[in-house]
Amino acid sequence: MDNVIENYKKRLEDKKLSVNTINSYIYDINCFISYLKNEYKELFYNVKKTHVLTFLVDLQKNGKSSSTISRNISSLKSFYEYLREEKLISDNPIQNIHSPKHIRKLPLILEEKEIMKLLSLPDINTFKGSRDSAILELLYSSGIKVSELINIKIQDIVPYASIIHINGKIQRIVPVGKLALKAISNYLSDFRNNKSKSDCEFLFINNSGEALTRQGVWKILKFYENKLELNKELSPQILRNSFAVHLLNHGADVLSVKELMGHKNLTAMQNYMQVTDLKSLQTYKNTHPRA
């Protein structure tokens, strides 16, 4: 058996697959072989389709994701096809077993009342609080990514038009709410200009006057996550999710939200619409007299 696995591994190496991919395939195959031995007292070449299906069910019961199960199917299908080509078995028992559909998790969001509580937390009379208020207001107001946030330069803000130029992978213009603009204005006039190094163009900076990093934003959000005491995670993506879902809940059309978030197609909006549908269903159940 060891020789068969080793020869198969060489076949994978000849195909120039990555080391991680090869290791994953071999790991999956060994797990299946152990399963066969423990559950059925069978050897690898006596496999039937039923054995494979019960193995996949076992993976599912143990909490494995659909992507992990799909990888196991690919690993075993490739291995048994190799055995067939080498005439060690007559048929590939896994040939007609298909990967499960990928199940997407619903995006995590904060409820609107939770957002309002979050936005009230920073002490805007300090540098940190004023900056943090501007960051939180902007993330929720615009739905931008953290990578876009940290790359905003002061010159990218156009207050009179209530917009900000985003110069990420996709260059775009995003509208910004008046409360976010007010928070940014307060931060700039009261604190930002006194902290910045002369050559720092970026809007958001740390205590040393240097551009804020992605890790810096995460630390800021974790600080307020602890203050919220909601047992919910707070991240840039969750604020982005909340932006999208709250817009949809208040009647915004899907195409407009897609444009605001910088998505190229509607596929990325499907999860947000699922959350909106669930919210609408709950509203119906809570309010309709005949629900």
N, C-alpha and C positions, 0 to 999 in steps of 0.2 A: 504493500500500500504506500509506504513512504517513497518508493521509487516512482510510483505513478504521480504522486503529488509533486515530486521534485521535477519530473519531466514536464509536467503541465506548467509549472512555474517557469521553466526555461522557455516554453512556448510563449508565455505572456511577455517575458523579457525580450524575446525576438520581435515581438510586435511593438516594442518601444513604449510600452505603457509605463506610467510613473510608478515609482517605488511604493507610494501610498496606495495606489489602485491595486497593484499586485498583492500587497500585504492584506488589503481588505478582502480581495477575492479568496485568498488562501485561508484567511481567518473564517470567512463564511462557510467555506467547504468543510473545514475541520469541525466547525460547530454542527453542521448537518450530519457529518459522519458519526460524531459523538451521540447526537440525537438518535440516529438509526440504531446504534449499538445499545443504547440505554432503554429505548422505548420498544424496539422491535427485534432486538437481537439479530439484526441483519447487517450484511456487508454492503459497501457502497455500490457494487455492481448488480445487486438484487433489488434495486429501487423500483418502486411503482409510483404512479402519480399520486395515489392516496397518501403515501408516506410524505411526499413533498407538501401536499395540502395541509396535512395535520401539523407539519413542522411550521408552516406559515401561520396557521391559527395559533400555535404555541407562541410564536414571536409576538403576535398581536396581543395575546392575553398578558404577555410580560411587558406591555406598554411600548413596544417598538413602533416608531413612526412609519407612515406609509412610504417615506423615502428609503428608510432602512430595509423595509420588507422588499421594496422594488430592487434594491441593490443585491439582496440575497437571491432573488429570482434570477437576476442577470448573472451573478457569480455561478450559480448552480447550472443554469442553462448553458453557459459557456463551457463549464467543466464537463458536463455530460455530452455535449457536442464533440468535445475533444476525445472522450472515451469512445464515442461511436465511430469517429474517423479512424481511431487506432484499432477498431474492431474488437474492443474489449467488452462492448455491449452492442446489442443489435439495434435498439431504438433509443432515442433521447426521450425519457419520460417527462421531461419538463418543457418540451417544445411548445405545447399548447396552453401553458400556464401564463397568464398575463399579469402584468404589474397592476396593483391597485391604483385607483385614481388618487392623486395627491389631495389630501384634505388640508385646506388652509385654516389656520386658527383665526378666529375673529380678532380684529385689532383691539388692543386695550385703549380705553379712553378715560378721561375724567368727566364727570357730570358737570353741567354748567355751574351749579352751586359750588362744586369743588374748585372749579377754575376761579370763581370769584373770590373764594377764600384764599387761594394761592396768591392771586394778584394783590391781595391786601397785606400780605406778610412782610415784604421788604420795608425797611426803615429808610425812606427816601431822603432823610436828613443827613445821611452819611454817604461816603463815596461808594462803598460796597452795596448798600441798599438801593441807592439811586441807579447804579449800573445794573444791578440784578432786576430791578423793576423794569428797566428798559428792555432787558433781555427777555424776560418772561412775557411782557406785553407784546413784544415784536414776534416772538415764536408763535404765540397763540393768535395774534392778529393777522399774520401773513401765511402761516403754515410752511415756512421755509425750513430747510434742513440745517443741522448744526454746522455742517461744512460750509454752507452758504452764509450762515450767521457770522462765523468768525472771520470770513473774508470780506465782509462789508467795510468799505472805506468811507470816511466822512463825506467825501465828495459824491458818493453814490446816493446820498439822501437828497430828495427833492421835496422839501416840506410844503411849498406852495401848491404842488400837484398831488401831494399825499401818496408819493410813490418812492420806491427804492430800486435801484438798478442792481440786479443780481448777476455776478460775473463768474458763475461756476461752470460745470460741464455744459450746461445749457444756459446761455445768456438770455435773460428775460427781465421784464419789469413787473414788480408786484405792488399792488395797492396796500397801503398801511392805514390802519384805523387812527382816528384822532387821539384816542387815549394813548396809543403806542407812540405816536409822534410827540405828544406832550411829555411822555416819560423820557424819550430820547432827548428832547430839547432841554429838559431839566438836568439830565445827566451831563449833557455837553456844557451848558452854561455854568452850572454850579460846581462841577467836579472834574469832568474829563480834561478840560484844557489845562488845569493846574497839575495834573498827574503825568501827562504824556511827555515822552521824549520828543525832541524836536523833529526826528525823522520818522516818527510812527504815524502812518496814515490810517491805521485801522480804527474803526469805531469803538470796539470793545477792548479794553486793556485791563491788566492786572494791577496790583498795588505798586509794582515796580515801573509801571508806565509802558510795559511791553504788551504786544498783541496777545489777546486771550487765546488759549489753545482749546482744542476739542476736550481734552481732559479737564481743563479748567471749567468749562461749561458743565460737564458732568458733575464735578464737585459742587458747583453752585446748586444744581438741581437736587443733588442728594441732601444738601443742607436743608432745603425747603421741604423735601420729602419727609424728613424727620419731624419738621415743624407741623406738617399737615396732619399727622397722626391718623391716616386713613387706611393704613395697611395696603396701600397701593403703590406701585412703582411710579416714579416720576422720571421721565426721560425726554429728550428732544423729540423722539418719534411719537411718544404718547401725546405730547402737545400738538404735534402735526396731525395725528389721528383725530384728536379732539376738534381741531380746527375744521377738518373736512366733515366729520359727522355732524357737528353743530350747524354748519352751513346747510347741509342737506336736510337736517331736521326742521330748519326754519324756511324751507321752500326753495333753496338754491337749486338750479338745474345741474345735472351731472356734468355736462360739457363745460360749464363755467368753472366748476370746482376742479375739474381735470386741468384746465388751463392755469388756474391759480396755483396749483401744486406742481406744475411743470412736468406732468406726465405726458408721454407721447401717445398713449392709446387708452381706451376705456377699461382694458383688462385690470389695470392696477386699481380701478375704482370699485371693483366687484365686492371686495371685503367691506368697504365703507358702506356700500348700499345694503349689505347683509345686516350690519349693525343698525342702520336706519330703519330697515324693515322690522327688525325686532323691537325697536323703540316704538314704532308706529303701532305694532300689534299690542304692546303693553298699554299704550295710551288708549287704544280702542277698548281693551278689556277693563280699564279703570274708569272710563267715562261714558261708554255707550249704555243706555238704559236697558238694552236687550242683549248685551254681550254675554 
